[in-house]
Amino acid sequence: MEKNPVIGSSNATNSTAFGYRFSIFNKSFKFALRSLLTSCSKEEFFKAFSSFNNTEKDFLHRLFLQVITSLHEGIEEDFEAICLKTKVGETLDAVEEIVEEQDLDLLFSNRSNIADVAENLSTAKKNEIQHLMHMVQLGEEHNQRLRKQLELLKQGSQALSDASHAVEKIRSINLNYVTNSRDEMHGV
């Protein structure tokens, strides 16, 4: 793993070298800090003090830059001290080593892929089982409706048969009555 000297106190004997991730972290912090502290341009600064003459504006701007520089250095030193105290560099180095080991370990990526595939397959099978159970339930409900309709048809058929027999009986009685009535009228 490549080590880049990044962080250290003002004297060279206490400087510590950390890896690439910490280098990026440290550079990003310093860039953000510089951007925040220098966000006011000279023109904007002069506009803020428009009632002052140019000599006073220049003096105030130089004083402002000195304060900003001092503040910048103080914040950087505090940042570096906090990073050393909390071992941010060591932690990021450990993360970097783990990532490198995982990149080199071909089975690590395969294991996660296999686990993902197994999980996806399991989820798909569970969804398929739920879908099939739902289809079976719908089929059973459909069969029950068909049975009820068949039962109603049988009952309707029986009723029609009974009605048909009743109509035949009435017809027969009617024919007998009509025949008997004719015979009585003709004096038979």
C-alpha positions in Angstrom: 0.0 0.0 0.0 1.3 3.4 -1.0 1.9 5.8 2.0 1.7 9.5 1.3 3.0 12.0 3.9 0.0 14.1 4.6 -0.4 15.1 8.2 1.9 16.4 10.8 2.6 19.1 13.3 4.7 22.1 12.5 8.0 20.4 13.4 9.2 17.6 11.1 10.0 15.1 13.8 6.4 14.5 14.6 5.2 14.1 11.0 3.2 10.9 10.3 2.5 9.3 7.0 -0.9 7.9 6.2 -2.5 6.4 3.1 -4.3 7.6 0.1 -7.8 7.8 1.7 -6.5 10.0 4.5 -4.7 12.2 2.0 -7.9 12.8 0.1 -9.8 13.4 3.3 -7.2 15.9 4.5 -6.9 17.7 1.2 -10.7 18.0 1.0 -10.9 19.5 4.4 -8.2 22.0 3.6 -9.8 22.9 0.3 -13.2 23.4 2.0 -11.7 25.5 4.7 -9.7 27.7 2.3 -12.9 28.1 0.2 -14.9 29.2 3.3 -12.3 31.6 4.6 -11.5 33.2 1.3 -15.0 33.5 0.0 -15.0 37.3 0.3 -13.2 39.0 -2.6 -11.2 42.2 -2.2 -14.0 44.1 -4.1 -16.7 42.7 -1.8 -14.6 43.6 1.2 -14.1 47.2 -0.1 -17.9 47.5 -0.7 -18.5 46.5 2.9 -16.3 49.4 4.0 -17.4 51.9 1.4 -17.4 54.8 3.8 -13.6 54.4 4.4 -10.9 55.9 2.1 -8.7 53.6 0.0 -5.7 53.7 2.4 -8.0 52.6 5.3 -9.6 49.9 3.1 -6.2 48.5 2.1 -5.1 48.5 5.8 -8.3 46.8 6.9 -8.0 44.2 4.0 -4.4 43.4 5.0 -5.5 43.0 8.6 -8.4 40.8 7.4 -6.0 38.6 5.4 -3.7 38.2 8.4 -6.6 37.2 10.6 -7.8 34.8 8.0 -4.3 33.3 7.5 -3.9 32.9 11.3 -7.4 31.5 11.6 -6.7 29.1 8.8 -3.4 27.8 10.3 -5.1 27.5 13.7 -8.0 25.5 12.4 -5.7 23.2 10.3 -3.5 22.6 13.4 -6.6 21.8 15.5 -7.9 19.5 12.7 -4.6 17.7 12.5 -4.5 17.3 16.3 -8.0 15.9 16.4 -7.1 13.5 13.5 -4.1 12.3 15.4 -5.9 12.0 18.7 -8.9 10.0 17.2 -6.6 8.0 14.9 -8.5 8.9 11.7 -5.5 8.2 9.6 -5.0 4.7 11.1 -8.7 3.9 10.7 -8.7 5.0 7.1 -5.5 3.0 6.5 -7.3 -0.1 8.0 -10.3 0.5 5.7 -8.0 0.9 2.8 -6.2 -2.4 3.6 -9.6 -4.2 4.0 -10.8 -2.9 0.6 -7.5 -4.0 -1.0 -7.7 -7.4 0.5 -11.3 -7.8 -0.7 -10.3 -6.6 -4.2 -7.6 -9.3 -4.3 -9.8 -12.0 -2.8 -11.7 -13.3 -5.8 -13.9 -15.5 -3.6 -15.0 -12.6 -1.5 -16.8 -11.0 -4.4 -18.2 -14.4 -5.5 -19.5 -15.1 -2.0 -21.4 -11.9 -2.0 -22.6 -12.6 -5.5 -23.7 -16.1 -4.5 -25.4 -14.8 -1.4 -27.2 -12.2 -3.5 -28.2 -14.8 -6.1 -29.4 -17.2 -3.3 -31.4 -14.4 -1.7 -32.9 -13.3 -5.0 -33.8 -16.9 -5.9 -35.3 -17.5 -2.5 -37.4 -14.3 -2.8 -38.5 -15.3 -6.3 -39.5 -18.8 -5.2 -41.4 -17.4 -2.3 -43.2 -15.0 -4.6 -43.9 -17.8 -7.0 -45.3 -20.0 -4.2 -47.6 -17.1 -3.0 -48.7 -16.6 -6.6 -49.5 -20.3 -7.0 -51.3 -20.4 -3.7 -53.4 -17.4 -4.8 -54.2 -19.2 -8.1 -55.2 -22.4 -6.2 -57.5 -20.3 -4.0 -59.1 -18.6 -7.0 -59.6 -22.0 -8.6 -61.2 -23.4 -5.5 -63.5 -20.3 -5.3 -64.4 -20.8 -9.0 -65.1 -24.5 -8.4 -67.4 -23.6 -5.5 -69.3 -21.1 -7.6 -69.7 -23.8 -10.4 -70.9 -26.3 -7.8 -73.5 -23.9 -6.5 -74.6 -23.1 -10.1 -74.8 -26.8 -10.9 -76.8 -27.4 -7.7 -79.1 -24.5 -8.6 -79.5 -26.0 -12.1 -80.3 -29.4 -10.7 -82.9 -27.8 -8.4 -84.3 -25.8 -11.3 -84.3 -28.9 -13.5 -86.1 -30.8 -10.7 -88.6 -27.9 -10.4 -89.1 -27.9 -14.1 -89.6 -31.6 -14.2 -92.1 -31.4 -11.3 -93.8 -28.5 -13.1 -93.8 -30.5 -16.3 -95.4 -33.4 -14.6 -97.9 -31.1 -13.0 -98.7 -29.6 -16.4 -99.0 -33.0 -17.9 -101.3 -34.1 -15.1 -103.4 -31.0 -15.5 -103.5 -31.5 -19.3 -104.6 -35.1 -18.7 -107.2 -34.0 -16.3 -108.3 -31.4 -18.7 -108.5 -33.8 -21.6 -110.5 -36.2 -19.5 -112.8 -33.5 -18.4 -113.3 -32.2 -22.0 -113.9 -35.7 -23.2 -116.3 -36.5 -20.4 -118.1 -33.2 -20.9 -118.5 -33.9 -24.7 -119.8 -37.4 -23.9 -122.3 -36.1 -21.5 -123.4 -33.5 -23.9 -124.0 -36.0 -26.7 -125.7 -38.3 -24.3 -123.5 -41.0 -24.4 
